[in-house]
């Protein structure tokens, strides 16, 4: 998106990403600090962590743009500031599309979330009268042992459950 002063890129990515700003542009705003940054041939490259990003930058005057690459049938001097800006906008859209496609590949079908095992464990404990062994939870919810244990420990840290050791077995109680 472009306002009269600066260009903006607003997107969300579930993966670490690299944002390459147009040649010789100047970064004017970021909603968060990038994981890293580098400059290659007067082009700023930002290393971004997963999450939502708002980035604004300004383009240089046309006289500081890189030498244009010739296109058959069009003299190279015919490139304008707007030609370069259009290419930059297309590149920004391409980055957003690639991020959306990559995000879609990693998602499971249905309403599951990153905290899905936690929610399922709490619901199972409610239905089981407030307590169950770790093994019962794993079997009923078909959760791998390590995933189940980590979720239970996370719920314990949050105060939602408490763990009782009984005859070499963990009994989980609602907090």
N, C-alpha and C positions, 0 to 999 in steps of 0.2 A: 504494500500500500504506500502511496506517496502523498505527502502533504506538501504545501508550497516550499517548505524548507528542507525536509529530510525524507528519506525512504525508510520504511519500517518492514520488518519481518516478524510475524507473530506465529508461533507454532509450538506444538507439543510433540515430544519424541520419547518413546520408551527405551531408546538405545543411546549410547554415547554417539555423538555426531560431530561432524566437522562442518563449519559454516565458512565459506570462502566469500569474502566481500569483494565487490568490484575493484578493479585496478585503481590504485591511488585514492580510494575513498577514505573517509575519516569516520571512525566510530564516534557517535555522540551520546548513545544511551544503551545500557543493558540492564535488565531487571535483576541480574545476578552476575556474580563474577564467573568467568569461564574457567574450566579446568586448566587451560593453557592457551597460549597465543603465540603466533609466529608471523613473520613477514617474509614473503618470498617474492622478489622482483616487484616491490611496492604493492603487493597484494596481501591484505591482512587475512590470516587463517585462524579461526577460533575453534578450540576444542571444547565441546559442550557435553555436559553430563545429561542423563535422562531427566526429563521434566519439561515445564513450560518455559518458553523463551520469548522475550520481547527485545528486539534489537533495532536500533535506529542508526542510520549513517547518512552522510552527505556525500554527494558526488562532486568531483573536482570540476572546475570550468572546462569547457571542451578543449582548450589549448593544452591541458595537461594529460589528456587521454593518451593511451598507448598508440603507436602507429597502427593504423587499421590494416587488416589483411585484405588484399585485393580480391574482388569477386568478378568473374568474367562478365563483361558487358556493363560494368559499373566502375567508373574511375574511383580509385581509393580515396581521393579527396572529397568524395561525395558523402562519406560517413559523417553523421552529425552526433551531437551529444545525445539526442533522443534515440538514435540507432543503438548506441552503446547502453543506454538506460533500458531499452527494450530487451536487449540480450541479458542484462543483469536481472531484470524482472522475471524473464523466462527461467533463468537459472535458479532463482529463489523458489519459484513454483515447482520446478523439478525436484529440488531438495525436499520440499514439503510432500510431494507425491511419493517419493522414494521412502520417506519416513512413514507415511501412512500405510504403504504397502508392507513394509517390514513389520510394522506394528500389527497389521492384520494377520500375518503369518504366525505370529507368536501367540495369538489369543486362542483360548479354548472356546468351544461353542457353549452357549448358555450363560446364565447370570453369575458365573463364578468370579471371584475376586482374589486378590493376593492374600487376603485373610480368610479365604474359604475354609481351610481346615479348622481354624480357630472357631469360626461360627458353627460349623458342623459338630465340633466336639461339645461346645456349650449346649447346643440343642439336644444332642444325644444324652448328656448328663441330666438335663431337665426331664427328658422322657424316662430316664432310668431311676428316677427318684432322688436325684442329686448326687449320686456317686456311682462309680464303676471302676474296674481295673483298667490299667493301660492296655492290656491284651484284649479285653472285651471291646474297648473303643476301637482299637486297630482292626479287629475282625469285623465289627459291625459297619464301620465306615470305609473299609478297604483302603487303609492309609498305610504307606510304608512305615516301618518301625522308627526310622530316624526322623521322618517328617512329623509323625505323631508326637514323638518325644520333644522335638523342638517347639511344636505348637503348644504342648502342655506346659513346658517351661516358660514360654512367652506369656501364656495366660496366668501362670503363677506370679511372674514379675509384675503383671498388671493388676494382681489382686483378685482376679476373677475365679481362680480355683486354688485349692491347696492340695498338696501331695502328701500322702501318708504311706510310709513303708510298712508293709504287713507280710510277713513270711516270704521274704525275697520277691515281693511283688509290689508294684506301685498302685495304690488306690487313689483315684482322683476324686475330689469332692468339690462341689460348687462353692465358691468363696462366700 
